[in-house]
Amino acid sequence: MSSGGFHVHGPHDHEVEHATQHAAHEGGSTMINQIAMFTAIIATVGAIMSYMGGATQANAGLYKNNAAIKKTEASNQWNYFQSKSTKQSLAELARDLAPEDKKAFYTAKVERYEKEKNEIKVAADKLEAAATVWDKDSDTQMHQHHRWAQATTALQVAIALAAIALLTRKKWLEYAMFVVAGIGAVIGVLALAHI
């Protein structure tokens, strides 16, 4: 009973307790102890994997947001580039239509706009490259998140198999629990290795 005087059992708690008591009377406590210990270990590892999955998912979102910011900044630079290009075209037109004494003034403007456009282009290209890097990092984090989620799911299935093995006392379910937990551990190692 809890301190408040009210305690709620999960749907299988009573059966697990009953199976534990029954198996203890029949001398099956070795299997029960083994499964209980294994379940505690994989639940702990699963909690860590779940945390890592959440962290990588958050990182993926953050990196994707950074990519979007860089893409917006690059777009602003390209708009600025277009503005300078338009001004350059107008200056070229004015130069071509201007009398000889004004041509030098408009030629200087054309050259200034060309120089400014080149500087803006360099900045825009850098921003686009940064956006590409953020996008790639986001995709990498999302892939790693999927690995952590797969590993966590496998461990949760192994825990469910452990509960069923305890209730039914079927040895093949205990083996299945170990196999599925092993698969989860392998996937977790792949996630840790960024594969």
C-alpha positions as CSV (number, residue, x, y, z in Angstrom):
1,M,0.0,0.0,0.0
2,S,1.3,3.5,-0.7
3,S,1.6,6.3,1.8
4,G,-1.8,7.7,0.8
5,G,-3.6,4.4,1.5
6,F,-4.5,3.9,-2.1
7,H,-2.5,1.7,-4.5
8,V,-3.3,0.9,-8.1
9,H,-1.9,-2.2,-9.7
10,G,-1.1,-2.5,-13.4
11,P,-3.1,-5.0,-15.4
12,H,-0.6,-7.7,-15.1
13,D,0.9,-7.0,-11.7
14,H,-1.4,-9.4,-9.8
15,E,-0.6,-12.3,-12.3
16,V,3.1,-11.6,-12.1
17,E,3.0,-11.6,-8.3
18,H,1.0,-14.8,-8.3
19,A,3.3,-16.5,-10.8
20,T,6.3,-15.4,-8.7
21,Q,4.9,-16.9,-5.5
22,H,3.7,-20.0,-7.3
23,A,7.1,-20.6,-9.0
24,A,8.9,-19.9,-5.7
25,H,6.9,-22.7,-4.1
26,E,7.8,-25.0,-7.0
27,G,11.5,-24.2,-7.0
28,G,11.3,-22.1,-10.2
29,S,12.8,-19.1,-8.6
30,T,16.0,-19.4,-10.6
31,M,14.2,-18.6,-13.8
32,I,12.2,-15.9,-12.1
33,N,15.3,-14.3,-10.6
34,Q,17.2,-14.5,-13.9
35,I,14.3,-12.9,-15.8
36,A,13.8,-10.2,-13.1
37,M,17.4,-9.3,-13.1
38,F,17.6,-9.2,-16.9
39,T,14.4,-7.1,-17.1
40,A,15.8,-4.6,-14.7
41,I,19.0,-4.3,-16.7
42,I,17.3,-4.0,-20.1
43,A,14.8,-1.5,-18.6
44,T,17.7,0.7,-17.4
45,V,19.6,0.4,-20.8
46,G,16.3,1.1,-22.6
47,A,15.8,4.3,-20.5
48,I,19.2,5.5,-21.5
49,M,18.5,4.7,-25.1
50,S,15.2,6.5,-24.9
51,Y,17.0,9.6,-23.6
52,M,19.5,9.5,-26.4
53,G,16.8,9.1,-28.9
54,G,15.0,12.2,-27.5
55,A,18.3,14.2,-27.5
56,T,19.1,13.3,-31.1
57,Q,15.6,14.2,-32.2
58,A,15.9,17.6,-30.5
59,N,19.3,18.2,-32.1
60,A,17.9,17.3,-35.5
61,G,15.1,19.9,-35.0
62,L,17.6,22.5,-33.8
63,Y,19.9,21.9,-36.7
64,K,17.1,22.0,-39.2
65,N,16.0,25.3,-37.7
66,N,19.6,26.6,-38.1
67,A,19.6,25.5,-41.7
68,A,16.3,27.4,-42.3
69,I,17.8,30.5,-40.8
70,K,20.9,30.3,-43.0
71,K,18.7,29.7,-46.1
72,T,16.7,32.8,-45.2
73,E,19.9,34.9,-44.7
74,A,21.2,33.6,-48.1
75,S,17.9,34.4,-49.7
76,N,18.2,38.0,-48.3
77,Q,21.7,38.2,-49.8
78,W,20.5,37.0,-53.2
79,N,17.7,39.6,-53.1
80,Y,20.3,42.3,-52.3
81,F,22.4,40.9,-55.1
82,Q,19.4,41.3,-57.5
83,S,18.9,44.8,-56.3
84,K,22.5,45.7,-57.1
85,S,22.2,44.0,-60.4
86,T,19.1,46.1,-61.3
87,K,20.9,49.3,-60.3
88,Q,23.9,48.2,-62.3
89,S,21.7,47.7,-65.4
90,L,20.1,51.1,-64.9
91,A,23.5,52.7,-64.6
92,E,24.7,50.9,-67.8
93,L,21.6,52.2,-69.6
94,A,22.2,55.7,-68.2
95,R,25.9,55.5,-69.3
96,D,24.9,54.4,-72.8
97,L,22.4,57.3,-73.1
98,A,24.3,60.0,-71.3
99,P,26.3,62.7,-73.0
100,E,30.1,62.2,-73.1
101,D,30.8,64.4,-70.1
102,K,28.5,62.2,-67.9
103,K,29.7,58.7,-69.1
104,A,32.6,58.6,-66.6
105,F,30.1,59.1,-63.7
106,Y,27.9,56.2,-64.8
107,T,30.8,54.0,-65.6
108,A,32.1,54.4,-62.1
109,K,28.7,53.5,-60.8
110,V,28.6,50.3,-63.0
111,E,32.0,49.3,-61.6
112,R,31.0,50.0,-58.0
113,Y,27.8,47.9,-58.4
114,E,29.8,45.0,-60.0
115,K,32.2,45.0,-57.1
116,E,29.4,45.1,-54.5
117,K,27.6,42.3,-56.4
118,N,30.7,40.1,-56.2
119,E,31.0,40.7,-52.4
120,I,27.3,39.9,-51.9
121,K,27.6,36.7,-54.0
122,V,30.5,35.5,-51.8
123,A,28.4,36.1,-48.6
124,A,25.4,34.4,-50.1
125,D,27.4,31.4,-51.2
126,K,28.9,31.1,-47.7
127,L,25.4,31.2,-46.2
128,E,24.1,28.6,-48.6
129,A,27.1,26.3,-47.7
130,A,26.4,26.8,-44.0
131,A,22.7,25.9,-44.6
132,T,23.8,22.7,-46.4
133,V,26.0,21.7,-43.5
134,W,23.2,22.3,-41.0
135,D,20.8,20.2,-43.2
136,K,23.3,17.4,-43.4
137,D,23.9,17.5,-39.6
138,S,20.1,17.4,-39.1
139,D,19.7,14.4,-41.3
140,T,22.6,12.6,-39.5
141,Q,20.9,13.3,-36.1
142,M,17.6,12.1,-37.4
143,H,19.1,8.9,-38.6
144,Q,20.7,8.4,-35.3
145,H,17.4,9.1,-33.6
146,H,15.7,6.4,-35.6
147,R,18.4,3.9,-34.5
148,W,17.9,4.8,-30.8
149,A,14.1,4.5,-31.3
150,Q,14.5,1.0,-32.9
151,A,16.8,-0.1,-30.1
152,T,14.4,1.1,-27.5
153,T,11.5,-0.6,-29.1
154,A,13.4,-3.9,-29.3
155,L,14.2,-3.6,-25.6
156,Q,10.5,-2.8,-24.8
157,V,9.4,-5.9,-26.7
158,A,12.0,-7.9,-24.8
159,I,10.6,-6.7,-21.5
160,A,7.1,-7.7,-22.7
161,L,8.4,-11.1,-23.6
162,A,9.9,-11.3,-20.1
163,A,6.6,-10.6,-18.5
164,I,4.9,-13.3,-20.7
165,A,7.7,-15.8,-19.9
166,L,7.1,-15.2,-16.2
167,L,3.4,-15.7,-16.5
168,T,3.5,-18.8,-18.8
169,R,6.9,-20.2,-17.5
170,K,7.7,-21.1,-21.1
171,K,11.5,-21.5,-21.7
172,W,11.3,-20.6,-25.4
173,L,9.8,-17.2,-24.5
174,E,12.8,-16.6,-22.2
175,Y,15.1,-17.4,-25.1
176,A,13.1,-15.1,-27.4
177,M,13.5,-12.4,-24.7
178,F,17.3,-12.8,-24.8
179,V,17.4,-12.7,-28.6
180,V,15.2,-9.6,-29.0
181,A,17.2,-7.8,-26.2
182,G,20.4,-8.8,-28.1
183,I,19.0,-7.3,-31.3
184,G,18.1,-4.1,-29.4
185,A,21.6,-4.0,-28.0
186,V,23.2,-4.4,-31.4
187,I,21.0,-1.6,-32.8
188,G,22.0,0.5,-29.8
189,V,25.7,0.0,-30.6
190,L,25.0,1.0,-34.2
191,A,23.3,4.2,-32.9
192,L,26.3,4.9,-30.6
193,A,28.7,4.3,-33.6
194,H,26.6,6.7,-35.8
195,I,25.9,3.9,-38.3
